[in-house]
Amino acid sequence: MRTSTRLATALVATVLTAVLAACGSTVAGSALPAETDFRTLDTGSYPTEPINAHDDDPVLPFYEMYEVAAMRIADYVITAHDIDPQMGFGKRARTASAGVMPWALGDDTVMSGIAKKHKMLYGFESNGAARDTSVNTLGGWPSKQANNRLTATTMVFQFPDAERANAAAREFHDADFAAQEGKNQPVSLPGYPAALSHWRPDSPFLRTLLPHGPFVIAFLLSVDKPDQHALTTLAETAYAKQIEALDKTTALTDEEVMTLPWDPEHVLMRALNPEQLSSPEGSGQYLLVGKQGILHYSGDPLPSDRQYVDEQLTKMNAEQIAVSWGSYVIRTPDEDSARRAVTEKLFPWRTDIEAAAPPNVPDSACVENTRLSASKRYSCVLAYHQYVGIVSSNQLLDAQQRAAAQYAVFANTR
């Protein structure tokens, strides 16, 4: 027994000696610092918790679920740049729900009545052009500036079934064609005989619709001068690409719309939300989309240079993008991708001048936006795990406080 006790004591002493020796030695590698305590940061008056911090996730009323469905389809709608790379400028996008139709389809009051009659569920509209100028779709047949060679509005609407989609497409076309006071002529597309199209011989525009299963695909297209052949060629290219994109997803029943997940991975919940508003807003204020979906919003609220926005998001391997009242959260696949957004300052808009980073906020940087296209004077970017946050303000201190608050929201999101 005494021998066993002496052996045990010696073993303990040996272990303690080894531990103490290790404490004074140098070990290869570097220690990971503890996460910054967000309570020590200057967050101003901004919230530091997500809107679901103390409650369950927001439950949307049934009528707002059609907005969620419209955001979902945005990732399967082509941009003008997809139709022709010359159309590099985005001009805005919006969801369509409750039968409220875009002007690009024709008289919006008339079109909305037809959509409601045939129980349209949801839709999406995207605009683009070869120059940073808009198409005027108010007051009858569209018009544009003469130096804007190419323009395209892409529209996709879903109806409960193919029968109602066919009926709606026919009524959309007939009502718009009749409204042109005999000035327009029907146009046939050889590759798409079911398409319903018309143009005005003294105008460079074509309006065309095609039922595709329970969907109606529509385009308002223009070329540099009245040229029916060029318009039909552009329309057939647009249809081919849109059908290919749309066939990668499935239509939804009315019941399925009601059960769509709303921010299941809490990407939007992670975005700074000063007013704590939770209703989806598909014109670009409060939404969640994938990388294809966010490109539609070049022109409003993102800069109109759609190709540059795409390049910046591609560099950080963006997977999902949340827009929250002027703030952005981008989910990337890993921490390295998120950090690259900070080290390379991958803002979706062009920047020129560095500004002071928010004090004590790790993995962050700020810039001063001097270009006229910038909506705010200062912007800050920060990385938190695989997430990127971007905030902006006209005052540097406010931008820094927003960045600190965004860090806190990241840290507080479950």
N, C-alpha and C positions, 0 to 999 in steps of 0.2 A: 504494500500500500504506500509506504513512504517513497519507494522508487517511482511509482506511478505519479504521486503528487509532485515530486521533483521534476519529472519529465513534462508534466502539464504546465508547471510554472515556467520552465525554460522555454516551452513552445510559445506561451503568451508573451514572454519578454522578447522573443525573437520577432514575433509579429508586430509588437508595439514599436520596436526599433526600426523595422522596415517602414512602417507607416510614418513615423516621425522623420525618417530620412527622406521619404518621398515628398514630404511637405516642403522641404528646402531645396528640392531639385528642380531643374528646368525640364518641362515636358514639351515635345514637339506639338505644334498646332497653337490655336488661340482660343481663348474662352469666349463663349457667346455672352454678350451683355444682357442684362435683364431688360425686359420691355419697359419703355418709358412710361412713367406714371402720368397719365393724361391729366390728372388733377392738378399737376404743377404747370400746365400749359396755359397760355393766354388764349382762351376761347371766346372772349368777349361775352356777348349775350346769346350766343348761338347754342342750340341744343347739343348735348354730348351723348345722347342715347337715341337709338332708332325708335320709330314710332310703335314698334311692337315689343319694347323693352319690358313692360310690366303686364302686357296682355297678350292674348293670342294674336296671330297674324290678322290683318284687316280682312273682313269678309265683305266683298263688294255686293251691292244690290244687283238684282238679275239684269237690269238694263245696262249696267256698266260692263257686263261680261262680253257684250258684243264688241266693245272697244278692245278688250283683251284678245278676242278672236281676230280682230283686224290687225293688231300688232303682230300676232303670230303669222298671218299671211304675208306681212311685209318682207319676211325673209325669203319669200318665193315670188316676189314681184321684181321684174327687171328694171334697171334704171335706164335713162336715156343714153348714158355712156355704154351700157351693155348692147344697145341697139347699134350705135355707131360711136366709136371712140372720139370722133370730132366733137361730140356733145359732152364736153367735160365739166360744164357748169350745172350745179343743182339749183333749182328755183323754189323748192319747198315740197312738202308732202303732208298728207293728212289721212287719217282714218275716215271711213264712212260707216255710219251706223244709224239706226232708227230711221232708215230710209232717206237721210239727208244726203243728197247727191252733189257731186262737184260741178262747177260751171263748165268745165272742159267737156262734159257730155252733152251740153245744150242748156236750155232754160232750166235752171235748177229747181224751180217750183214745179214745173211740169214733170221733170224727171223724177223728183222725189215722190210725186203722186203715183207714178207708174211703179216705182220701187216698192212703195208700201202696198200697192194693190197686189203685187206678186210676192209679197212677204220676203223681201231681201233681208238676209241675215246680217251681213257685214261686208265691208269692202275697203280698198286702199287705193290712193291716188299718189303718183310720183311725177315730178316735173323736171325737165332738164333742157339744156340748149347749148349751142356752139359758142354763144357769147353770154356775158353776164347781164342779159336783159330779159324781161318777162314777156309773155304772150298776153294780150288783152282778150279775154274771153267774155267780157261783159257787153251787153247791147247788141246781140246778134252774132254774126259770123266773126270768127277770131281775126286778129290782126297782130302785127309785130313790127319791130324796127327792121328796115331793109337790110342792115348789115348783119343781122342774125340769120346765118345761112340755114341752120337746121334746128328744129325744136321737136320735142316729144313729150307728151303726157301719156303715161301708162296708167290704166285703171283695171282693177280686178274686183268683181263683185260675186258673192256666193248667194245662191238661192236654195230653197229646200230641196229641189230636185231639178232634173234636166228639163222637164216639161215647162216649169215656171221660168227657168232661165231662158228657154227658147222664146216663150211668149213675151218676156220682158225685153229681150234684145230686139225683137220685131217692133214692139211699141216704142221703145227708145228711138230707134231709127226713124220710124214713120213720123213720129211727132216732130223730131228735129228737122227732117227733110221737108215736111209741110210748112214749117215755120220760116223757111228760107225764101218764101214768096216766089217760087218758080225760077230762082236764080241758080239753083244747084242742079247737078246732074248725077245720076247713079253711076257708080264705078264698080266693076267686077275685078276680083283678085283671082287670077287663074289658079294659083296654088291653094286657095281657100274659097271654094265656090259658095260656102255657107255664110261667108262674111257679108255684112250689110254696110255698104260704104257710099259716100257721096262727097263731091267736091264742087267748087265754083271755078269755072275756067279762067277767070281773071284774078284768082287768088292762089297762093302757094300751099294751101291747107287741104288736108283730107281728114274726115272723121269716119271711123270704121269700128264695127262691133262684130264679135264672133261668140256665139254660145259654145261652150266646151264642157259637156257634162252639166253639172249644176252651177258652173261658173259662167259669167259673162266677162269676156276680155274686151277692152275698148282702148282705142288710141286716138289721140288728136296729134297729127303729124304735120310738119311743114318742111319744105325744101327752099332753096334760094330764090326760085321763081316758079310761076305756074307751069308745072310739068307733070302731067298725069302719070307717065311711065315711071319717072323717078319716085313719085309718091307711092305707087303700087309696089315697086321694088322695096322701098323702105318699109312699107306695111307688112309685106310678106316676111321680110327679115325679122321684124318685130314679133310677129305671130309665132314664128318658128322658135325663137328664143324664149318667149313667154310661156308657150305650151310646154317646152322642155323643162323650164323651171317649175311650173305649176304641177307637172306630173310627178315631182319629187315629194309632194305632200298629198294629203287626203282632205276631202270635203268633210265638214262637220254637220251633224244633225243639230237641231235646236237644243236637244237635251245635252249633247256633248259640249256645246258652247257653255252651258250653265256649269259644267263641271271642270272646265279648263283650269289648270294650276295657275295661280297668280303669284309670280315671284317665288317659286318653290325653293330656290337655293339662296334666297335672301340677298340677291344682288342689289335690287332697288332699295331694300330696307337698309342697306349699308350706306346709301347716299345721303349727304347732308340735306336736310329737309327743314329749313327754318320755320315754316308755317305749319309743319306737321300735317300736311295734306296728303290724302291717300287715294284719291280718285284718279284713275288712268285718264290721261289727256293726250290724245293722239296727234295733235298738231305740233308736238315737239316740246311740251312742257314737263310732262310726267309720264315716262314710258319705259318699257323694257323690251329690247329687241336684240337680235344677233348682229353680226358684222354687216351682212347684206342689208338688213333692215335699217341700220343707222345711216347708211350711205344715202338713203332717200332724203334725209333731213339736211343734206348739204344745201345751203341757201337759206335755211331757217330751221333751227337756231344755229347750226354749224355753218362755217364759211362756205361759199358757193363753189370753191375749187374742190370738186368731188374726188378727183384723182389724188390730190394731196392728202385729203382726209383718209382715203383708202390706204395710201402708202404708210402713213403714220400708224394707223391701226394695225397694219400688217407687220410692221417692225416689232410691235409689242405682242404679237400673236393674240390679238383681241378675240375673245370668244363670245362674250355677252356685254352689252352696253346699256347702262341705266342712265336716264336723264331725269334730273330732279330739280326743276325750277332754277336752271342755270348751272347746276353742279353735275358732274359726271362721275360715274363709277364704272370701271372696265374690269371685267374678270379675265385674267390671263391663265394659261395652264400651269404656271409655276412662278416661284419667287424671282428667279433670274429674269424672266420676261417683264415682270412688274418693275423691278429695279432698273431695267434698261430704259423704261419710259421716263425715269427720273434722270439718270445719268446722261441720256441723249436728249432730254427735254422734248419728248415726243408729243407735243401739243397738237391737236387737230388743226391748228391755224399756225401760220408762219410768225415767228418771233425774231426779235433783233437784239434786245438788250437784257442782260441778266439783272435781276433785282435781288435784294436780300432775302434769304430763305427764312421761313418762320422759325423763331428761336426754339431750340430744343426739340423740334419735330424731326425724328430720324427719317432718312431716305426721302428728302423733300428738296424742292427747288422752286424758285419764282422767277418770273420774267416780266418785263414791261412791254406791252403791246403797242407799238407805235404806228401800225398800219391802219388805214381808214376802215378796213374790213373787220377789225376787231370790235367786238361788242363792249368789252370792258378794257380798262387801261392796264390792269395787272392780273396775272394768272399764276397760280401755284399748282404744282403736281407733287403727289406723294405716293409712296408704295407701302403697302401693308400686306405681308404674306403674298398671295397671288393677285391682290387687288390693287388697282390704280385709282386714285382720286384726283379730280381736277376741279378747282374752284376759281372764281374770278371776282374782281371788284374794281371800281374806279379809284380806290384808295389802297395803298400798299398795306397799311396796318390792318384794314378790314380783310383783305385777301389772306394775310397771314393768320388772322384769327379764324377765318373760315377753314383754312388748312388745318389748324390745330383742332378745331371742332370736328373736322372730317376724320382726323386721326382718332379722336375720342370715340366717334360713332363706330369706326372700324373695330376698335378695341372692345366696345360694348355690345357688339352684335353677336348673337349666339348662332 
